[in-house]
Amino acid sequence: MIGFIGGGNMAEAIISGLKKGGKEGIIVSDLNPGRLDYLKERYSIKAAGSNREVLSSARTIVLAVKPQHMDSVLDEIKEAVSREHLFVSIAAGISISYITERLGTERVVRVMPNTPALVGEGMSVIAFSGAIRKKEKTGVLKIFRAIGKTMELAEELMDAVTALSGSGPAFFAHFIEAMVEAGVRMGLPYEESLSLTLQTATGTIRLLESGKSTFELKRMVTSPGGTTAEGLFVMDHGALKATVKDAIEAATSKSKELSRR
């Protein structure tokens, strides 16, 4: 049995992925009764009357609440924690040690999923505490592979992960938005500009995944004195790369500032 405390969008994405993979035995709690009823009916899962009921029914507990609600949840459930419970937190900025100190258990995993998980294309970065057994690691990886790809990294890298992978979808959306708007400015209808931009982005990703480097790809497209060379010159003149690097650095610093350790 897998339990979820919190039934928001990311929890739903994970539940949906697990159900598509044939997983049975899921229980969820949520402050919103309407949301709980929706999840119960949509995915044929068990709705818990309280967070403590989730702990009494499941051994793997996904803490899927917003960071600002984490303290009250941990205070509520700490007396119900047993040695068999495994806690998997997907709350941004909440460290393993923070949860360990409040629950009195070292059996804690920290995960940073990202928004593309909503369509099964997420990247979930996972940090395990030293108390997690190999079999349990495999189980956690299986949960998050239901919504995309996984990567295991040391927890001290989570702030950089938050900036690059967690905030990354918004950064890509911002750049894509600029491309689409530029196409419209040059005379393309909006829908056609959007379609061209999205397919170009998708195809570029596929080329990079095939083993091509970014340098090789640019060389394939760029001719001396051509349109691509001219556009890249303008981007370099506007310090696009430096701006992106500064944005990632700023987001990393903000993540460190907001984190509870």
Residue frames as qw, qx, qy, qz and C-alpha x, y, z in Angstrom:
[[0.000, 0.888, 0.460, 0.000, 0.00, 0.00, 0.00],
 [0.389, 0.165, 0.001, 0.906, 1.25, 3.48, -0.91],
 [0.133, -0.797, -0.522, 0.272, -0.14, 6.46, 0.97],
 [0.293, 0.449, 0.142, 0.832, -0.34, 10.08, -0.10],
 [0.201, -0.695, -0.441, 0.532, -0.73, 12.95, 2.32],
 [0.108, 0.603, -0.166, -0.773, -1.90, 15.71, 0.03],
 [0.594, 0.378, 0.698, 0.136, -3.81, 15.21, -3.20],
 [0.167, 0.777, -0.098, -0.600, -2.70, 18.14, -5.36],
 [0.671, 0.649, -0.215, -0.287, -1.62, 18.13, -9.00],
 [0.224, 0.576, -0.786, 0.019, 1.72, 16.39, -8.48],
 [0.443, -0.107, 0.826, -0.332, 0.18, 13.74, -6.24],
 [0.759, 0.432, 0.279, -0.401, -2.47, 13.16, -8.88],
 [0.517, 0.668, -0.494, -0.208, 0.18, 12.84, -11.59],
 [0.029, -0.400, 0.904, -0.149, 1.98, 10.15, -9.57],
 [0.583, 0.128, 0.680, -0.425, -1.27, 8.34, -8.74],
 [0.718, 0.568, -0.020, -0.402, -2.29, 8.42, -12.41],
 [0.375, 0.611, -0.690, -0.096, 1.08, 7.03, -13.49],
 [0.237, -0.240, 0.900, -0.276, 0.95, 4.27, -10.89],
 [0.680, 0.288, 0.498, -0.454, -2.59, 3.28, -11.88],
 [0.652, 0.619, -0.290, -0.329, -1.63, 3.15, -15.56],
 [0.250, 0.496, -0.829, 0.062, 1.13, 0.76, -14.54],
 [0.703, -0.192, -0.655, -0.200, -1.39, -1.49, -12.80],
 [0.187, 0.149, -0.687, 0.686, -0.68, -0.46, -9.22],
 [0.540, -0.603, -0.481, -0.337, -3.41, -1.24, -6.70],
 [0.660, -0.502, -0.396, 0.394, -3.48, -0.32, -3.04],
 [0.264, 0.306, -0.054, 0.913, -3.32, 3.49, -2.91],
 [0.283, -0.762, -0.553, 0.184, -4.73, 5.66, -0.13],
 [0.284, 0.379, 0.030, 0.880, -4.81, 9.45, -0.05],
 [0.215, -0.717, -0.517, 0.415, -5.76, 12.21, 2.37],
 [0.238, 0.363, 0.197, 0.879, -6.48, 15.85, 1.58],
 [0.013, 0.260, 0.459, -0.849, -7.89, 18.85, 3.40],
 [0.427, 0.201, -0.200, -0.858, -10.38, 19.45, 0.59],
 [0.597, 0.126, 0.745, -0.270, -13.23, 16.89, 0.74],
 [0.678, 0.644, 0.070, -0.348, -14.23, 17.66, -2.85],
 [0.296, 0.686, -0.650, -0.136, -10.71, 16.99, -4.06],
 [0.315, -0.259, 0.895, -0.179, -10.62, 13.75, -2.10],
 [0.698, 0.359, 0.515, -0.345, -13.91, 12.59, -3.62],
 [0.570, 0.725, -0.250, -0.297, -12.63, 13.42, -7.10],
 [0.108, 0.569, -0.815, -0.031, -9.44, 11.37, -6.65],
 [0.492, -0.042, 0.821, -0.287, -11.38, 8.47, -5.17],
 [0.715, 0.504, 0.358, -0.326, -13.84, 8.33, -8.06],
 [0.469, 0.770, -0.351, -0.251, -11.35, 9.08, -10.85],
 [0.302, 0.554, -0.774, 0.044, -8.69, 6.55, -9.85],
 [0.876, -0.248, -0.355, -0.212, -10.60, 4.01, -7.74],
 [0.428, 0.262, -0.633, 0.589, -8.39, 4.58, -4.72],
 [0.476, -0.587, -0.618, 0.216, -9.13, 4.74, -1.01],
 [0.017, -0.727, 0.044, -0.685, -9.89, 8.12, 0.57],
 [0.483, -0.158, -0.663, 0.550, -8.59, 8.50, 4.12],
 [0.292, -0.854, -0.410, -0.132, -10.49, 10.34, 6.80],
 [0.346, -0.915, 0.181, 0.106, -7.27, 11.71, 8.29],
 [0.364, 0.730, -0.575, 0.060, -3.53, 11.83, 7.74],
 [0.390, -0.418, 0.775, -0.269, -3.05, 9.34, 10.56],
 [0.865, 0.214, 0.369, -0.264, -5.29, 6.88, 8.74],
 [0.647, 0.680, -0.343, -0.046, -2.85, 7.01, 5.82],
 [0.029, 0.607, -0.758, 0.238, -0.04, 5.94, 8.18],
 [0.632, -0.146, 0.670, -0.360, -2.12, 3.12, 9.64],
 [0.853, 0.408, 0.236, -0.224, -2.86, 1.77, 6.15],
 [0.729, 0.639, -0.162, 0.186, 0.42, 2.27, 4.27],
 [0.775, -0.425, 0.064, 0.464, 4.13, 1.86, 4.91],
 [0.429, 0.106, 0.264, 0.857, 5.38, 4.10, 2.09],
 [0.008, 0.837, 0.442, -0.321, 4.09, 7.62, 2.66],
 [0.408, 0.390, 0.254, 0.786, 4.41, 10.34, 0.02],
 [0.153, -0.661, -0.346, 0.647, 4.37, 13.76, 1.67],
 [0.307, 0.399, 0.519, 0.691, 2.77, 15.79, -1.12],
 [0.136, -0.881, -0.413, 0.188, 1.77, 18.90, 0.79],
 [0.295, 0.852, -0.053, 0.430, 2.86, 22.48, 0.18],
 [0.519, 0.210, -0.501, 0.660, 5.97, 23.54, 2.13],
 [0.197, -0.392, 0.249, -0.863, 3.95, 25.98, 4.25],
 [0.812, -0.296, -0.072, -0.498, 1.71, 23.13, 5.44],
 [0.689, 0.226, -0.668, 0.167, 4.51, 20.67, 6.21],
 [0.029, 0.305, -0.669, 0.677, 5.00, 21.60, 9.87],
 [0.637, -0.117, 0.280, -0.708, 1.36, 21.05, 10.82],
 [0.888, 0.155, -0.347, -0.258, 1.29, 17.72, 8.97],
 [0.532, 0.305, -0.703, 0.361, 4.47, 16.48, 10.64],
 [0.218, -0.262, 0.575, -0.744, 3.17, 17.52, 14.06],
 [0.782, -0.030, 0.039, -0.622, -0.08, 15.66, 13.41],
 [0.920, 0.173, -0.319, -0.147, 1.47, 12.37, 12.32],
 [0.214, 0.620, -0.691, 0.304, 4.66, 12.14, 14.41],
 [0.521, -0.302, 0.657, -0.454, 3.07, 10.04, 17.16],
 [0.902, 0.224, 0.222, -0.293, 1.87, 7.50, 14.57],
 [0.479, 0.678, -0.551, -0.083, 5.29, 6.90, 12.99],
 [0.925, -0.276, 0.261, 0.004, 6.71, 3.39, 13.23],
 [0.409, -0.529, 0.614, 0.421, 10.08, 1.88, 12.27],
 [0.556, 0.265, 0.734, 0.287, 8.49, 0.42, 9.14],
 [0.329, 0.882, 0.280, -0.189, 7.34, 3.72, 7.67],
 [0.532, 0.006, 0.334, 0.778, 9.23, 5.19, 4.73],
 [0.138, 0.844, 0.289, -0.429, 8.59, 8.89, 4.05],
 [0.503, 0.243, 0.445, 0.700, 9.01, 10.35, 0.58],
 [0.008, 0.761, 0.259, -0.595, 8.80, 14.15, 0.50],
 [0.472, 0.460, 0.447, 0.605, 8.15, 16.05, -2.72],
 [0.124, -0.955, -0.239, 0.123, 7.87, 19.42, -0.94],
 [0.539, 0.637, -0.113, 0.540, 10.30, 21.97, -2.34],
 [0.054, 0.703, -0.340, 0.622, 12.94, 23.30, 0.03],
 [0.758, -0.522, 0.219, -0.323, 12.33, 20.82, 2.86],
 [0.249, 0.564, -0.784, 0.063, 15.48, 18.90, 3.75],
 [0.733, -0.101, -0.672, -0.014, 15.76, 15.29, 4.87],
 [0.352, 0.000, -0.641, 0.682, 17.17, 16.39, 8.24],
 [0.316, -0.165, 0.121, -0.926, 14.25, 18.78, 8.80],
 [0.785, -0.158, -0.337, -0.494, 11.74, 15.93, 8.46],
 [0.677, 0.036, -0.681, 0.277, 13.95, 13.49, 10.38],
 [0.116, 0.141, -0.535, 0.825, 14.16, 15.81, 13.39],
 [0.486, -0.110, 0.114, -0.860, 10.39, 16.29, 13.52],
 [0.865, -0.036, -0.295, -0.404, 9.33, 12.69, 12.95],
 [0.565, -0.549, 0.596, -0.154, 12.13, 10.97, 14.85],
 [0.889, 0.141, 0.422, 0.111, 13.01, 8.68, 11.94],
 [0.168, -0.573, 0.521, 0.610, 15.86, 8.66, 9.44],
 [0.432, 0.250, 0.820, 0.282, 13.80, 6.74, 6.90],
 [0.263, 0.813, 0.201, -0.479, 13.25, 9.78, 4.69],
 [0.543, 0.209, 0.522, 0.624, 13.65, 10.35, 0.96],
 [0.118, 0.697, 0.083, -0.702, 13.63, 13.75, -0.72],
 [0.505, 0.347, 0.656, 0.441, 12.41, 14.07, -4.31],
 [0.124, 0.558, -0.047, -0.819, 12.30, 17.05, -6.67],
 [0.486, 0.440, 0.709, 0.261, 9.88, 16.24, -9.50],
 [0.004, -0.264, 0.155, 0.952, 8.94, 18.81, -12.12],
 [0.521, 0.369, 0.214, -0.739, 5.80, 19.93, -13.92],
 [0.500, 0.322, -0.630, -0.500, 6.17, 17.77, -17.08],
 [0.090, -0.012, 0.967, -0.239, 5.31, 14.86, -14.76],
 [0.510, 0.339, 0.381, -0.692, 1.70, 15.92, -15.40],
 [0.756, 0.485, -0.189, -0.397, 2.03, 14.43, -18.90],
 [0.976, -0.090, 0.173, 0.093, 4.34, 11.54, -17.95],
 [0.680, 0.561, -0.117, 0.458, 7.51, 13.37, -19.08],
 [0.388, -0.905, 0.126, -0.121, 8.86, 14.52, -15.74],
 [0.584, 0.381, -0.565, 0.442, 12.36, 14.42, -14.33],
 [0.683, -0.703, -0.050, -0.194, 12.44, 13.43, -10.67],
 [0.397, 0.530, -0.602, 0.447, 15.72, 13.89, -8.81],
 [0.824, -0.485, -0.248, -0.156, 15.96, 11.72, -5.71],
 [0.141, 0.572, -0.646, 0.485, 18.14, 11.98, -2.60],
 [0.813, -0.328, -0.473, -0.087, 18.09, 9.05, -0.18],
 [0.422, -0.753, 0.420, -0.280, 19.05, 9.15, 3.48],
 [0.190, 0.463, -0.864, 0.064, 21.57, 6.56, 4.61],
 [0.452, -0.062, 0.762, -0.459, 18.83, 4.57, 6.35],
 [0.765, 0.367, -0.001, -0.529, 17.10, 3.48, 3.14],
 [0.666, -0.159, 0.715, 0.146, 17.60, -0.14, 2.09],
 [0.072, -0.222, 0.699, 0.676, 18.40, -1.15, -1.49],
 [0.071, 0.421, 0.885, 0.187, 15.01, -2.79, -2.02],
 [0.018, 0.785, 0.456, -0.419, 13.27, 0.35, -0.79],
 [0.065, -0.539, 0.329, 0.773, 15.33, 2.52, -3.14],
 [0.075, 0.083, 0.846, 0.521, 14.15, 0.34, -6.01],
 [0.028, 0.634, 0.767, -0.093, 10.56, 0.83, -4.87],
 [0.019, -0.765, -0.148, 0.627, 10.89, 4.62, -4.74],
 [0.077, -0.340, 0.583, 0.734, 12.52, 4.72, -8.17],
 [0.087, 0.323, 0.893, 0.301, 9.63, 2.65, -9.53],
 [0.052, 0.746, 0.541, -0.384, 7.09, 5.15, -8.16],
 [0.041, 0.771, -0.079, -0.631, 8.69, 8.10, -9.91],
 [0.148, -0.170, 0.765, 0.603, 9.46, 6.28, -13.13],
 [0.231, 0.566, 0.791, -0.011, 5.69, 6.12, -13.51],
 [0.153, 0.923, 0.248, -0.252, 5.78, 9.86, -14.30],
 [0.401, 0.879, -0.257, 0.018, 8.97, 10.11, -16.36],
 [0.723, 0.343, -0.459, 0.386, 12.68, 9.70, -15.76],
 [0.650, -0.758, -0.033, 0.039, 14.62, 9.61, -12.49],
 [0.519, 0.567, -0.416, 0.485, 18.07, 10.61, -11.33],
 [0.730, -0.602, -0.248, 0.207, 19.77, 9.99, -7.98],
 [0.363, 0.633, -0.238, 0.641, 21.93, 12.82, -6.64],
 [0.408, -0.182, -0.578, 0.683, 23.35, 13.99, -3.32],
 [0.111, -0.818, -0.552, 0.120, 20.98, 16.21, -1.36],
 [0.294, -0.615, 0.008, 0.732, 23.39, 19.16, -1.32],
 [0.161, -0.008, 0.575, 0.802, 22.77, 19.52, -5.08],
 [0.117, 0.606, 0.786, -0.028, 19.00, 19.94, -4.67],
 [0.047, 0.767, 0.155, -0.621, 19.08, 23.74, -4.82],
 [0.009, 0.404, -0.598, -0.692, 20.77, 23.61, -8.23],
 [0.086, 0.254, 0.933, 0.238, 18.29, 20.90, -9.27],
 [0.114, 0.705, 0.576, -0.398, 15.41, 23.12, -8.17],
 [0.079, 0.691, -0.162, -0.700, 16.72, 25.96, -10.34],
 [0.048, 0.321, -0.749, -0.577, 17.54, 23.90, -13.42],
 [0.128, -0.189, -0.941, -0.252, 14.87, 21.21, -13.44],
 [0.020, -0.572, -0.716, 0.400, 12.18, 22.54, -11.12],
 [0.136, 0.727, 0.102, -0.665, 12.13, 26.08, -12.53],
 [0.253, -0.207, 0.694, 0.642, 13.34, 24.97, -15.97],
 [0.243, 0.528, 0.783, 0.223, 9.88, 24.39, -17.50],
 [0.040, 0.908, 0.289, -0.302, 9.02, 28.06, -16.84],
 [0.216, -0.634, 0.401, 0.626, 12.32, 29.18, -18.36],
 [0.278, 0.078, 0.810, 0.510, 11.74, 27.10, -21.49],
 [0.169, 0.733, 0.659, 0.000, 8.15, 28.37, -21.70],
 [0.079, -0.850, -0.027, 0.519, 9.47, 31.94, -21.48],
 [0.204, -0.402, 0.616, 0.646, 11.88, 31.35, -24.39],
 [0.233, 0.341, 0.853, 0.319, 9.24, 29.54, -26.46],
 [0.095, 0.833, 0.468, -0.278, 6.84, 32.41, -25.81],
 [0.087, -0.729, 0.254, 0.629, 9.44, 34.83, -27.18],
 [0.230, -0.093, 0.802, 0.544, 9.94, 32.67, -30.29],
 [0.194, 0.587, 0.780, 0.092, 6.20, 32.50, -30.94],
 [0.027, 0.877, 0.238, -0.417, 5.76, 36.24, -30.46],
 [0.173, -0.541, 0.485, 0.665, 8.69, 36.90, -32.81],
 [0.250, 0.189, 0.853, 0.419, 7.08, 34.70, -35.46],
 [0.129, 0.787, 0.594, -0.105, 3.84, 36.65, -35.15],
 [0.100, -0.808, 0.070, 0.576, 5.76, 39.91, -35.40],
 [0.170, -0.339, 0.678, 0.629, 7.29, 38.65, -38.64],
 [0.486, 0.191, -0.340, -0.782, 3.83, 37.99, -40.08],
 [0.293, -0.052, -0.950, -0.092, 3.01, 34.40, -39.12],
 [0.634, -0.490, -0.257, -0.541, -0.45, 33.60, -37.72],
 [0.421, -0.590, 0.545, -0.422, -0.28, 32.78, -34.00],
 [0.928, -0.090, 0.301, -0.198, -1.29, 29.11, -34.25],
 [0.846, 0.480, -0.142, 0.185, 1.19, 28.44, -37.05],
 [0.155, 0.744, -0.489, 0.429, 3.96, 30.23, -35.18],
 [0.638, -0.459, 0.495, -0.371, 3.23, 28.16, -32.06],
 [0.976, 0.131, 0.160, -0.072, 3.15, 24.90, -34.03],
 [0.650, 0.639, -0.295, 0.286, 6.43, 25.70, -35.80],
 [0.099, -0.710, 0.534, -0.447, 8.13, 26.61, -32.53],
 [0.776, -0.327, 0.438, -0.316, 6.94, 23.55, -30.60],
 [0.964, 0.253, 0.068, 0.037, 7.85, 21.08, -33.35],
 [0.466, 0.715, -0.386, 0.351, 11.24, 22.73, -33.82],
 [0.344, -0.627, 0.558, -0.423, 11.89, 22.44, -30.07],
 [0.912, -0.108, 0.333, -0.214, 10.75, 18.80, -30.00],
 [0.869, 0.465, -0.091, 0.141, 12.87, 17.88, -33.01],
 [0.201, 0.762, -0.481, 0.384, 15.91, 19.64, -31.58],
 [0.601, -0.487, 0.531, -0.347, 15.57, 17.68, -28.33],
 [0.970, 0.127, 0.193, -0.069, 15.34, 14.42, -30.28],
 [0.649, 0.653, -0.286, 0.265, 18.54, 15.29, -32.18],
 [0.102, -0.699, 0.565, -0.427, 20.37, 16.03, -28.94],
 [0.800, -0.269, 0.445, -0.301, 19.09, 12.79, -27.40],
 [0.931, 0.363, -0.037, 0.009, 20.44, 10.91, -30.43],
 [0.817, -0.249, 0.078, 0.515, 23.96, 11.89, -29.41],
 [0.400, 0.656, 0.106, 0.631, 24.51, 15.13, -31.28],
 [0.388, -0.357, -0.343, 0.778, 26.21, 17.85, -29.25],
 [0.130, 0.878, 0.313, -0.339, 24.80, 21.35, -29.12],
 [0.136, -0.642, 0.429, 0.620, 27.92, 22.53, -30.98],
 [0.260, 0.032, 0.852, 0.453, 27.40, 19.96, -33.76],
 [0.225, 0.676, 0.700, -0.043, 23.74, 20.85, -34.09],
 [0.050, 0.872, 0.049, -0.485, 24.49, 24.55, -34.43],
 [0.188, -0.458, 0.634, 0.594, 27.17, 23.81, -37.02],
 [0.317, 0.298, 0.863, 0.256, 24.71, 21.70, -39.04],
 [0.172, 0.818, 0.541, -0.095, 22.26, 24.60, -39.24],
 [0.102, -0.885, 0.048, 0.451, 24.62, 27.56, -39.54],
 [0.717, 0.456, 0.244, 0.467, 26.04, 28.67, -42.90],
 [0.408, -0.251, -0.005, 0.878, 28.64, 31.47, -43.21],
 [0.066, 0.063, -0.184, -0.979, 26.85, 34.75, -43.70],
 [0.273, -0.358, -0.798, -0.401, 23.45, 33.07, -43.44],
 [0.458, -0.615, -0.213, -0.605, 20.28, 33.68, -41.48],
 [0.822, -0.460, -0.316, 0.110, 21.21, 31.46, -38.53],
 [0.612, 0.037, -0.200, 0.764, 24.62, 33.09, -38.15],
 [0.030, -0.485, -0.056, -0.872, 22.96, 36.49, -38.11],
 [0.648, -0.594, -0.256, -0.401, 20.42, 35.45, -35.48],
 [0.833, -0.305, -0.295, 0.355, 23.08, 33.84, -33.26],
 [0.407, 0.270, -0.138, 0.861, 25.19, 36.99, -33.51],
 [0.313, -0.581, -0.087, -0.746, 22.29, 39.05, -32.18],
 [0.818, -0.494, -0.276, -0.102, 21.71, 36.56, -29.35],
 [0.753, -0.094, -0.245, 0.603, 25.39, 36.65, -28.39],
 [0.166, 0.425, -0.035, 0.889, 25.43, 40.45, -28.61],
 [0.519, -0.570, -0.104, -0.628, 22.47, 40.48, -26.22],
 [0.027, -0.393, 0.807, -0.440, 24.32, 38.14, -23.83],
 [0.802, -0.178, -0.274, -0.499, 21.62, 35.45, -23.98],
 [0.769, 0.002, -0.602, 0.217, 23.88, 32.74, -22.53],
 [0.223, 0.184, -0.527, 0.800, 25.06, 34.97, -19.70],
 [0.492, -0.253, 0.066, -0.831, 21.47, 35.92, -18.89],
 [0.861, -0.143, -0.411, -0.261, 20.41, 32.26, -18.72],
 [0.634, 0.070, -0.603, 0.479, 23.38, 31.41, -16.49],
 [0.041, -0.234, 0.377, -0.895, 22.57, 34.36, -14.22],
 [0.680, -0.247, -0.149, -0.674, 18.93, 33.22, -14.03],
 [0.846, -0.105, -0.522, 0.032, 19.94, 29.70, -12.95],
 [0.422, 0.134, -0.541, 0.715, 22.35, 31.13, -10.38],
 [0.284, -0.270, 0.185, -0.901, 19.69, 33.49, -9.02],
 [0.804, -0.225, -0.291, -0.468, 17.12, 30.69, -8.78],
 [0.743, -0.007, -0.591, 0.314, 19.66, 28.48, -6.98],
 [0.170, 0.191, -0.451, 0.855, 20.40, 31.25, -4.48],
 [0.528, -0.266, 0.001, -0.806, 16.69, 31.83, -3.90],
 [0.842, -0.152, -0.490, -0.166, 16.17, 28.10, -3.31],
 [0.550, 0.043, -0.594, 0.585, 18.91, 28.14, -0.65],
 [0.106, -0.237, 0.258, -0.931, 17.35, 31.22, 0.94],
 [0.673, -0.213, -0.121, -0.698, 13.89, 29.63, 1.13],
 [0.696, 0.023, -0.717, -0.004, 15.00, 26.15, 2.22],
 [0.649, -0.610, 0.254, -0.377, 14.31, 24.71, 5.64],
 [0.604, 0.382, -0.679, 0.169, 17.29, 22.65, 6.70]]
